[in-house]
């Protein structure tokens, strides 16, 4: 505290202090003997009304009633916030004790009431529990203490993730959030499991939980049917074909097969899927879902001959991708796509141009060819974006995981067609080839 702030208080003013050891008197002083509600901050010299209680809020940076003190340290803020919470808890405790005393008196009077029936007792029990159990913990405030504690917890969590080499996206998993909620409900004193428990006890228990979940999925599949999903992925070494079963209760893995050395013909896929149908139960399977590759379409024909009651459907996301691939091949669109690719290749092929783009895109030209600065080129790009944007929105919807999209696909495609017509100014020679591609892919 500098000399200018301390000089504002005279020796006489320092005597204007109530007979109390409350922490507020360390930071506030009564400067007007005629008005005990007028106080002044010893740190910054701010004058305020409302009594010395405001001083604690002022020092603790408690928002709402008074401005924050610019000279209070973290220690000062902690001390005053602690005093505020202790005072609130003390009042709350006194209120509970008073309620308990009133309840005892009421219960004593009720003992003399012989006409009380069981329903009255039930209602009174609920009311009593609600009245006494409404506020049991300390007030949850956005104060300095909670912010520091939250920062400490975040730092500890981050350190564990960094040192263990755990992917960052693990915090988005439902199981991690569930663990955090369970740990918060447990409170202090939690001891993490040891390695033996993780390897044996907990793993065995989790296996039993998964088995019970699979049993519930089987019941769901018997009642409402299921779909078989085929997913093929590859890396630099091998190709893997996965089969999963999906129902309203969720998706479960069935089998996986390495197909790197196998010719993925229609017959090969059909035989693999047909065996999966036998394992799951043909009476449960409603449809098989794959992409629109030619070998899958050939397998679909074989399945239709053997099992006419099972549908073979194309993946919605894959179908929309095929629509976009064919649309960008149209001459009126492909010419702008190729030029746009040339722009991208030029930018990312030269470090200086790339740096210029990132820093001065709106101020300087970055292209060399004539069509980079030609208004007709950029107008064409805008039209292409307007034509493709509706289908890209549909693709994001069907490829997302936020909500089931099956009930919205056809409606969104109809709306996409309308948007495409509007983007081409309702000129049939422009929009009709695009709509023909969409209709062909959804057959």
Buried (B, 14 or more C-beta within 10 A) or exposed (E): EEEEBEEEBEEEBEEBEEEEEBBBBBBBBBBEEEEEEBBBBBBBBBEBEBBBBBBBBBBBBBEEEBEBBEBBEEEBBBBBBBBBBEBBBEEBEEEBEEBEEEBEEEEEEEEEEEEEEEEEEEEBEEEBEEEEEEEEEEEEBEBBBEEEEEEEEEEEEEEEBEEEEEEEEEEEEEEBEEEEEEEEEEEEEEEEEEEEEEEEEEEEEEEEEEEEEBEEBBEBBEEEBBBBBBBBEEEEEEBBBBBBBBBEBEEBEBEEEEBEEEEBEBEBBBEBBBEBBEEBEEEBBBBBBBBBBEBBBBBBEBBEEEBEEBBBEBBBBBBBBBBBEBBBEBEBBEBBBEBBEBBEEBBEEEEEBBEBBEEEEEEEEBBEEEBBEEEEBEEBBEBBEBBBBBBEBBBEBBBEEEEEBEEBBEEBBEBBBEBBBEBBEEEEEBBEBBBEBBEEBBE
